[in-house]
Amino acid sequence: MKQGYTLAVIAVVIALTAIWWRMDAPRSDQALDAFAKCLTQKGIVMYGADWCGHCQNEKSAFGSSFRFVNYIECPKEPERCLAAGINGYPTWTFSDGRKLEGEQGLEKLAEESDCLLENIKARK
């Protein structure tokens, strides 16, 4: 009897965890999509290189939402990076002329851009 009760409790906990996980994950992805789109709408651009570890960290923080970030791959478009005065990777540029050099993270980008960063789980 006890064993059946224990198994039932475990099954309920697993089911509730699965439901919570499925409900929470899309909200996080939608929030990251909105955040990335906001950065682009504000004219914020990330300059980087595919071989740059810090660039890869910035990209992975966005997950699949990075596709909405305005990104320039400097080795493929060196003239654009030179024209923007890019000295290192990653560099985030703002429409008001500000630049953030080095790995920033989502929280710093949200603070500097005034784009909302809500309901987002930390990605590592």
VEXGULUM-648793 format. One record per residue: residue number from 1; residue in three letters; x, y, z of N, C-alpha, C, O in turn. Coordinates in pm, 1 decimal. Layout:
<sites>
[NUM ALA [X Y Z] [X Y Z] [X Y Z] [X Y Z]],
...
</sites>
This chain:
<sites>
[1 MET [81.3 -119.9 0.0] [0.0 0.0 0.0] [85.5 126.2 0.0] [62.5 218.6 -77.9]],
[2 LYS [185.5 128.3 89.5] [272.9 245.1 96.1] [347.4 265.6 -34.9] [363.7 378.5 -81.2]],
[3 GLN [392.2 156.1 -93.8] [468.3 164.9 -217.8] [382.2 223.4 -329.8] [431.4 303.9 -408.8]],
[4 GLY [256.5 185.0 -337.9] [165.8 237.8 -439.4] [140.5 386.3 -419.3] [135.8 462.8 -515.6]],
[5 TYR [124.4 426.4 -294.7] [103.9 568.1 -261.9] [227.4 650.0 -299.3] [214.6 759.1 -354.9]],
[6 THR [346.4 598.6 -269.3] [471.2 667.4 -301.1] [486.8 683.6 -452.1] [525.8 790.0 -500.1]],
[7 LEU [456.5 579.1 -525.4] [466.8 586.5 -671.6] [367.5 687.7 -728.9] [399.3 759.4 -823.8]],
[8 ALA [248.2 693.3 -671.6] [147.7 789.2 -718.0] [194.3 932.1 -692.6] [177.6 1018.6 -778.6]],
[9 VAL [252.0 957.5 -576.9] [302.7 1091.4 -544.4] [415.3 1129.6 -638.9] [418.8 1242.2 -688.4]],
[10 ILE [506.2 1038.5 -664.2] [616.8 1064.8 -756.3] [564.4 1095.3 -896.3] [614.1 1186.6 -962.2]],
[11 ALA [465.1 1020.4 -942.2] [407.2 1043.5 -1074.7] [342.8 1181.5 -1083.1] [356.7 1250.3 -1184.3]],
[12 VAL [273.1 1222.0 -978.9] [209.4 1354.1 -978.2] [315.0 1464.1 -981.2] [300.4 1561.7 -1054.8]],
[13 VAL [420.2 1449.6 -902.7] [528.3 1549.1 -900.2] [593.6 1559.8 -1038.1] [619.2 1670.3 -1085.9]],
[14 ILE [620.2 1448.2 -1100.8] [680.4 1448.8 -1234.9] [586.9 1516.6 -1335.4] [631.7 1596.6 -1417.4]],
[15 ALA [459.0 1485.3 -1329.4] [362.1 1545.4 -1421.8] [354.1 1696.5 -1401.4] [354.6 1772.0 -1498.6]],
[16 LEU [346.8 1740.6 -1278.0] [339.5 1885.1 -1250.9] [466.7 1956.6 -1294.2] [460.7 2067.8 -1346.6]],
[17 THR [581.1 1893.8 -1272.7] [708.1 1952.4 -1317.0] [711.1 1965.2 -1468.8] [754.0 2067.8 -1521.6]],
[18 ALA [666.3 1863.0 -1538.3] [664.4 1867.7 -1684.9] [571.0 1977.1 -1735.0] [605.0 2048.9 -1829.0]],
[19 ILE [455.2 1990.6 -1674.1] [361.1 2095.7 -1714.3] [421.3 2232.0 -1689.6] [415.0 2319.0 -1776.5]],
[20 TRP [479.8 2252.5 -1572.4] [542.8 2381.6 -1540.2] [653.4 2412.5 -1638.9] [662.7 2525.1 -1687.9]],
[21 TRP [737.9 2314.4 -1669.2] [849.7 2334.9 -1760.5] [800.4 2375.8 -1899.7] [855.5 2467.6 -1960.3]],
[22 ARG [699.1 2309.6 -1949.2] [645.8 2339.7 -2082.2] [581.1 2477.1 -2086.6] [589.1 2545.5 -2188.6]],
[23 MET [518.3 2518.0 -1979.8] [453.8 2649.3 -1976.2] [557.5 2759.9 -1961.8] [540.0 2868.2 -2017.7]],
[24 ASP [663.9 2734.9 -1888.7] [763.8 2837.0 -1860.1] [858.9 2859.5 -1977.6] [894.3 2973.9 -2006.0]],
[25 ALA [900.4 2754.7 -2045.5] [1000.6 2766.6 -2151.0] [958.0 2857.9 -2265.2] [1037.0 2944.2 -2303.6]],
[26 PRO [837.3 2844.6 -2322.4] [799.5 2934.2 -2430.9] [796.6 3081.0 -2388.5] [832.3 3169.4 -2466.4]],
[27 ARG [753.8 3106.5 -2264.0] [750.1 3244.5 -2217.1] [890.6 3302.8 -2217.0] [909.5 3418.4 -2254.9]],
[28 SER [990.0 3224.1 -2174.8] [1128.1 3269.2 -2173.5] [1175.7 3298.1 -2315.3] [1238.6 3401.0 -2340.1]],
[29 ASP [1146.0 3207.9 -2408.2] [1186.7 3228.9 -2546.3] [1118.7 3352.9 -2604.4] [1182.6 3431.2 -2674.7]],
[30 GLN [990.7 3371.2 -2575.7] [919.5 3488.6 -2626.2] [977.2 3616.3 -2566.9] [988.9 3717.2 -2636.5]],
[31 ALA [1013.3 3613.0 -2439.4] [1071.7 3730.5 -2374.9] [1207.2 3762.8 -2435.4] [1238.1 3879.8 -2458.1]],
[32 LEU [1288.9 3660.9 -2462.0] [1418.9 3684.0 -2526.0] [1401.5 3734.6 -2667.9] [1477.0 3821.2 -2712.1]],
[33 ASP [1302.8 3681.8 -2740.6] [1273.7 3733.0 -2875.2] [1242.1 3881.5 -2867.7] [1295.9 3960.7 -2945.0]],
[34 ALA [1155.3 3919.1 -2775.3] [1115.3 4059.9 -2761.1] [1234.5 4146.1 -2722.7] [1249.4 4257.3 -2773.3]],
[35 PHE [1318.8 4096.3 -2634.5] [1438.0 4171.2 -2593.0] [1532.1 4193.5 -2711.4] [1578.3 4305.4 -2734.0]],
[36 ALA [1560.3 4087.3 -2786.7] [1649.6 4097.2 -2902.4] [1591.5 4191.8 -3008.3] [1664.6 4271.1 -3067.7]],
[37 LYS [1461.4 4183.1 -3031.4] [1396.6 4272.1 -3128.7] [1403.1 4416.6 -3082.0] [1421.4 4507.0 -3163.6]],
[38 CYS [1388.4 4439.8 -2952.5] [1396.6 4574.9 -2898.7] [1535.7 4633.9 -2923.3] [1548.2 4749.7 -2963.1]],
[39 LEU [1639.2 4554.6 -2899.7] [1775.7 4602.9 -2924.5] [1790.7 4646.4 -3070.5] [1845.5 4752.8 -3099.3]],
[40 THR [1741.8 4563.9 -3160.6] [1752.0 4594.7 -3303.5] [1670.1 4718.0 -3339.5] [1716.0 4802.5 -3416.4]],
[41 GLN [1549.8 4729.2 -3284.9] [1465.7 4846.3 -3312.8] [1530.7 4975.1 -3266.0] [1507.3 5081.5 -3323.4]],
[42 LYS [1611.7 4965.9 -3162.5] [1680.1 5084.6 -3110.5] [1812.3 5112.5 -3181.5] [1885.6 5203.8 -3143.4]],
[43 GLY [1842.5 5034.4 -3284.0] [1963.6 5057.2 -3362.3] [2090.6 5004.8 -3297.4] [2200.3 5047.6 -3333.2]],
[44 ILE [2077.6 4913.6 -3203.5] [2193.5 4857.3 -3135.1] [2247.5 4741.1 -3218.5] [2172.2 4655.0 -3264.1]],
[45 VAL [2379.2 4740.7 -3237.3] [2444.0 4641.9 -3323.6] [2556.0 4572.9 -3246.1] [2631.3 4636.8 -3172.6]],
[46 MET [2565.4 4442.8 -3263.8] [2678.9 4368.3 -3208.5] [2776.0 4338.3 -3321.1] [2737.6 4286.6 -3426.0]],
[47 TYR [2902.9 4371.7 -3298.2] [3010.1 4340.0 -3391.1] [3093.8 4230.4 -3327.1] [3127.5 4238.5 -3208.9]],
[48 GLY [3127.4 4127.9 -3405.0] [3204.3 4018.3 -3348.5] [3268.7 3932.0 -3454.5] [3273.1 3967.0 -3572.5]],
[49 ALA [3318.7 3817.6 -3409.2] [3383.8 3720.7 -3497.5] [3348.0 3581.1 -3449.0] [3334.6 3557.6 -3328.9]],
[50 ASP [3332.6 3489.4 -3542.8] [3289.7 3354.4 -3504.3] [3392.7 3282.0 -3418.8] [3355.9 3190.7 -3344.9]],
[51 TRP [3518.9 3318.6 -3425.8] [3623.0 3253.7 -3347.2] [3638.6 3315.2 -3207.0] [3718.2 3266.4 -3126.8]],
[52 CYS [3564.6 3419.7 -3178.0] [3574.8 3492.8 -3051.4] [3490.3 3424.7 -2943.6] [3368.0 3417.6 -2955.3]],
[53 GLY [3555.7 3375.0 -2839.3] [3485.2 3307.3 -2731.5] [3386.2 3397.1 -2658.6] [3277.5 3352.0 -2622.5]],
[54 HIS [3421.6 3523.0 -2636.3] [3331.0 3615.6 -2568.5] [3208.8 3644.5 -2656.1] [3098.1 3662.2 -2605.3]],
[55 CYS [3229.7 3648.9 -2786.7] [3116.9 3667.7 -2879.2] [3022.5 3548.0 -2871.2] [2900.4 3563.9 -2870.3]],
[56 GLN [3080.1 3428.7 -2865.5] [2997.9 3308.6 -2857.1] [2918.1 3306.6 -2727.0] [2804.0 3260.5 -2725.2]],
[57 ASN [2976.9 3356.0 -2618.6] [2904.1 3363.8 -2491.8] [2785.8 3459.1 -2503.1] [2676.6 3429.2 -2454.8]],
[58 GLU [2807.7 3574.4 -2567.3] [2699.1 3671.1 -2585.1] [2587.3 3608.9 -2669.4] [2469.4 3619.8 -2635.7]],
[59 LYS [2625.7 3544.6 -2777.6] [2526.3 3482.1 -2865.5] [2447.5 3373.9 -2792.1] [2325.0 3367.7 -2802.9]],
[60 SER [2517.7 3289.1 -2717.5] [2448.3 3178.6 -2651.0] [2355.3 3227.4 -2540.1] [2258.4 3159.1 -2507.0]],
[61 ALA [2383.2 3344.3 -2482.4] [2293.0 3399.4 -2380.4] [2155.0 3427.8 -2439.3] [2054.4 3419.6 -2368.8]],
[62 PHE [2150.0 3461.0 -2567.4] [2023.8 3487.2 -2635.7] [1956.3 3359.4 -2684.2] [1836.7 3360.4 -2713.7]],
[63 GLY [2029.8 3251.2 -2692.8] [1973.9 3128.2 -2747.5] [1929.9 3150.3 -2891.7] [1996.1 3221.5 -2967.1]],
[64 SER [1819.7 3090.0 -2929.3] [1770.3 3103.3 -3066.9] [1723.1 3245.4 -3098.0] [1705.8 3280.5 -3214.8]],
[65 SER [1702.5 3326.3 -2995.9] [1657.1 3464.5 -3016.4] [1766.9 3553.1 -3074.9] [1739.5 3665.5 -3117.0]],
[66 PHE [1890.5 3503.8 -3078.0] [1999.0 3584.9 -3134.9] [1972.3 3618.6 -3280.7] [2027.3 3715.7 -3332.8]],
[67 ARG [1889.5 3540.5 -3346.4] [1858.8 3567.6 -3488.0] [1794.7 3705.3 -3506.4] [1794.9 3758.8 -3617.3]],
[68 PHE [1740.1 3763.2 -3399.7] [1677.8 3895.2 -3408.4] [1774.6 4009.8 -3377.3] [1739.4 4126.8 -3392.2]],
[69 VAL [1895.6 3976.0 -3334.4] [1996.1 4078.1 -3302.2] [2063.5 4122.9 -3431.2] [2097.1 4040.9 -3516.7]],
[70 ASN [2082.9 4252.8 -3444.4] [2157.2 4306.0 -3558.4] [2304.8 4276.3 -3533.0] [2367.6 4338.2 -3447.1]],
[71 TYR [2359.0 4182.0 -3607.9] [2495.1 4132.9 -3584.5] [2579.3 4146.7 -3710.8] [2535.7 4113.1 -3820.9]],
[72 ILE [2701.1 4197.0 -3692.1] [2796.8 4208.7 -3803.3] [2914.9 4117.0 -3773.2] [2979.7 4130.5 -3669.4]],
[73 GLU [2942.1 4025.5 -3862.6] [3057.2 3935.3 -3853.3] [3176.2 4006.6 -3918.2] [3187.1 4012.2 -4040.7]],
[74 CYS [3264.7 4060.9 -3834.6] [3371.7 4148.0 -3883.8] [3468.1 4082.9 -3983.0] [3504.9 4148.3 -4080.6]],
[75 PRO [3510.8 3958.6 -3963.7] [3598.5 3899.4 -4064.5] [3533.3 3888.9 -4202.9] [3603.3 3888.1 -4304.1]],
[76 LYS [3400.7 3880.9 -4208.1] [3330.2 3873.6 -4336.3] [3298.8 4012.3 -4392.4] [3283.9 4028.8 -4513.5]],
[77 GLU [3288.7 4112.8 -4303.5] [3255.0 4248.6 -4345.6] [3349.1 4349.9 -4278.6] [3304.4 4436.2 -4203.0]],
[78 PRO [3480.2 4338.6 -4307.2] [3577.2 4423.6 -4238.0] [3556.1 4573.6 -4261.9] [3584.2 4654.8 -4173.8]],
[79 GLU [3507.4 4610.0 -4378.9] [3486.9 4752.8 -4407.2] [3381.3 4813.5 -4314.6] [3395.0 4928.0 -4271.7]],
[80 ARG [3278.4 4739.0 -4284.4] [3174.1 4790.0 -4193.2] [3228.8 4806.0 -4051.6] [3194.6 4901.5 -3981.9]],
[81 CYS [3312.1 4714.1 -4010.1] [3369.1 4720.3 -3875.5] [3470.8 4833.7 -3864.9] [3476.0 4903.4 -3763.6]],
[82 LEU [3550.1 4851.7 -3967.6] [3645.0 4963.5 -3968.6] [3571.1 5097.3 -3967.5] [3609.3 5189.1 -3895.0]],
[83 ALA [3466.7 5107.8 -4047.0] [3388.2 5231.8 -4053.0] [3321.8 5262.6 -3919.3] [3301.5 5379.2 -3885.5]],
[84 ALA [3287.9 5158.5 -3843.1] [3223.5 5176.7 -3712.9] [3326.6 5197.0 -3601.3] [3289.5 5220.3 -3486.3]],
[85 GLY [3455.8 5188.3 -3634.9] [3560.4 5208.2 -3535.3] [3570.7 5094.9 -3434.3] [3598.0 5117.9 -3316.5]],
[86 ILE [3548.8 4973.5 -3480.6] [3552.8 4857.3 -3392.0] [3698.3 4818.2 -3367.1] [3774.7 4794.5 -3460.7]],
[87 ASN [3735.0 4811.9 -3239.4] [3872.4 4779.6 -3200.5] [3887.1 4639.5 -3143.3] [3998.1 4586.6 -3137.6]],
[88 GLY [3777.4 4578.8 -3101.1] [3782.4 4445.9 -3042.3] [3644.1 4383.5 -3043.4] [3544.3 4447.8 -3076.0]],
[89 TYR [3641.3 4255.5 -3006.4] [3515.5 4181.7 -3011.2] [3481.4 4126.4 -2873.5] [3571.4 4093.8 -2796.1]],
[90 PRO [3356.3 4115.6 -2842.8] [3244.2 4180.5 -2910.9] [3238.9 4328.9 -2876.6] [3288.7 4371.6 -2772.4]],
[91 THR [3179.0 4405.4 -2963.9] [3149.9 4546.8 -2939.0] [3004.0 4569.9 -2973.9] [2957.1 4532.0 -3081.2]],
[92 TRP [2933.4 4632.8 -2881.3] [2794.2 4671.5 -2902.0] [2793.4 4821.2 -2928.3] [2848.2 4898.0 -2849.2]],
[93 THR [2731.8 4864.2 -3038.9] [2721.0 5007.4 -3067.2] [2575.0 5051.0 -3055.6] [2482.2 4974.8 -3082.3]],
[94 PHE [2558.9 5176.7 -3014.7] [2426.2 5234.7 -2994.3] [2407.5 5348.7 -3092.5] [2505.2 5407.1 -3139.3]],
[95 SER [2284.6 5380.4 -3123.7] [2255.3 5484.6 -3222.3] [2303.3 5622.5 -3175.8] [2319.7 5712.5 -3258.1]],
[96 ASP [2325.8 5640.3 -3045.7] [2374.9 5769.2 -2996.0] [2527.7 5777.6 -2995.4] [2584.5 5874.7 -2945.4]],
[97 GLY [2594.9 5674.5 -3051.5] [2740.7 5676.2 -3061.3] [2813.1 5601.8 -2949.4] [2934.1 5580.8 -2957.8]],
[98 ARG [2741.9 5562.2 -2846.5] [2806.3 5486.6 -2738.4] [2851.1 5350.4 -2787.7] [2792.5 5293.0 -2879.5]],
[99 LYS [2957.2 5299.6 -2724.1] [3006.1 5164.8 -2752.6] [3031.4 5094.0 -2620.5] [3081.2 5152.9 -2524.6]],
[100 LEU [2995.9 4966.9 -2617.9] [3029.5 4879.8 -2505.9] [3122.1 4772.9 -2561.2] [3081.6 4693.0 -2645.6]],
[101 GLU [3244.6 4770.9 -2514.7] [3341.6 4674.0 -2563.8] [3356.2 4560.2 -2464.6] [3359.1 4581.8 -2343.5]],
[102 GLY [3365.4 4439.3 -2516.9] [3379.4 4321.2 -2433.7] [3245.1 4256.6 -2406.2] [3139.9 4308.0 -2444.4]],
[103 GLU [3251.2 4142.5 -2339.0] [3130.9 4066.8 -2306.5] [3048.0 4143.6 -2204.1] [3099.8 4182.8 -2099.6]],
[104 GLN [2919.9 4165.5 -2233.1] [2833.5 4246.9 -2148.5] [2732.3 4166.6 -2067.7] [2708.9 4196.2 -1950.5]],
[105 GLY [2673.2 4066.9 -2128.6] [2565.7 3992.0 -2062.5] [2431.8 4060.1 -2083.5] [2425.6 4179.4 -2113.1]],
[106 LEU [2325.6 3983.9 -2068.0] [2190.2 4034.1 -2094.5] [2150.1 4147.0 -2000.5] [2089.4 4245.0 -2043.7]],
[107 GLU [2183.3 4134.0 -1873.0] [2141.4 4235.4 -1775.5] [2202.6 4371.6 -1806.9] [2133.4 4473.3 -1801.9]],
[108 LYS [2330.8 4374.1 -1839.1] [2398.2 4500.2 -1872.9] [2339.4 4559.4 -2000.5] [2319.2 4680.5 -2008.8]],
[109 LEU [2311.9 4475.8 -2099.3] [2251.6 4525.3 -2223.3] [2112.6 4583.4 -2196.5] [2075.2 4684.9 -2255.2]],
[110 ALA [2037.2 4519.6 -2109.0] [1903.9 4570.6 -2073.9] [1915.8 4706.4 -2005.4] [1840.5 4799.1 -2035.1]],
[111 GLU [2010.0 4716.6 -1914.6] [2031.2 4841.9 -1841.2] [2071.5 4955.8 -1934.8] [2020.1 5067.1 -1923.6]],
[112 GLU [2161.8 4928.1 -2025.5] [2213.9 5030.6 -2116.5] [2115.6 5067.4 -2227.6] [2119.1 5179.0 -2279.4]],
[113 SER [2027.5 4973.3 -2264.2] [1938.1 4993.9 -2378.2] [1797.8 5038.0 -2339.2] [1723.3 5090.0 -2422.3]],
[114 ASP [1761.6 5017.3 -2213.1] [1624.5 5038.2 -2166.7] [1526.2 4941.4 -2231.9] [1406.4 4969.0 -2236.6]],
[115 CYS [1575.1 4829.8 -2281.6] [1488.3 4722.7 -2330.9] [1456.6 4631.8 -2212.4] [1543.6 4603.5 -2130.0]],
[116 LEU [1331.9 4586.3 -2204.6] [1289.3 4503.2 -2092.5] [1345.9 4362.4 -2102.2] [1351.1 4301.8 -2209.2]],
[117 LEU [1387.7 4313.0 -1987.6] [1441.1 4177.7 -1976.3] [1363.8 4109.1 -1864.0] [1410.4 4101.1 -1750.3]],
[118 GLU [1244.3 4059.7 -1898.5] [1155.5 4000.9 -1798.8] [1134.8 3852.7 -1825.7] [1146.4 3805.5 -1938.8]],
[119 ASN [1103.7 3780.7 -1718.6] [1066.6 3639.3 -1726.1] [1167.5 3556.7 -1804.2] [1130.4 3467.6 -1880.6]],
[120 ILE [1294.5 3586.8 -1784.7] [1396.8 3515.3 -1859.0] [1483.9 3438.0 -1762.0] [1539.3 3494.5 -1667.7]],
[121 LYS [1495.5 3309.3 -1785.8] [1585.0 3226.2 -1706.5] [1726.4 3250.9 -1754.3] [1749.7 3271.7 -1873.3]],
[122 ALA [1820.0 3248.6 -1662.8] [1961.2 3264.2 -1700.7] [2002.8 3145.6 -1787.4] [1971.2 3030.6 -1756.7]],
[123 ARG [2072.3 3174.6 -1893.3] [2123.0 3069.8 -1981.7] [2273.0 3063.2 -1964.4] [2340.7 3165.8 -1957.6]],
[124 LYS [2323.4 2943.8 -1957.6] [2470.2 2928.8 -1941.5] [2521.5 2832.5 -2042.1] [2641.6 2805.5 -2046.1]],
</sites>
